[in-house]
């Protein structure tokens, strides 16, 4: 069986860590999409306040399979 994949780009954020920012993006996608298969981190950045990291922002590509046509 072959699959067709759709790829979307999301940016998650977190005050805790870059890993948590990725998890937040994936969790949000999982609320409205199904058949999530993989992700790829494409950009990591952050927000600084008084010289310290205040917030992480991570952009990911998420791939999911489309439903098979009947």
Residue pairs with C-beta under 8 A, 6 or more apart in sequence:
1 68
3 65
3 66
4 65
4 66
5 37
5 63
5 64
5 65
5 66
6 63
6 64
6 65
6 66
7 61
7 62
7 63
8 29
8 33
8 61
8 62
8 64
9 42
9 59
9 60
9 61
9 62
10 25
10 28
10 29
10 59
10 60
10 62
11 25
11 57
11 58
11 59
11 60
12 21
12 22
12 23
12 24
12 25
12 26
12 28
12 57
12 58
12 60
13 21
13 24
13 55
13 56
13 57
13 58
14 20
14 21
14 23
14 24
14 55
14 56
15 54
15 55
15 56
16 56
17 56
18 44
18 46
18 56
18 58
20 56
21 56
21 57
21 58
22 39
22 41
22 58
22 60
25 39
25 58
25 60
25 62
26 36
26 39
26 60
26 62
29 36
29 62
30 36
33 62
33 64
34 64
35 64
35 65
35 66
35 67
36 62
36 63
36 64
37 63
37 64
37 65
38 62
38 63
39 60
39 61
39 62
39 63
40 60
40 61
40 63
41 58
41 59
41 60
42 59
42 60
42 61
43 58
43 59
44 56
44 57
44 58
44 59
45 56
45 57
45 58
46 53
46 54
46 55
46 56
46 57
47 53
47 54
47 55
47 57
48 54
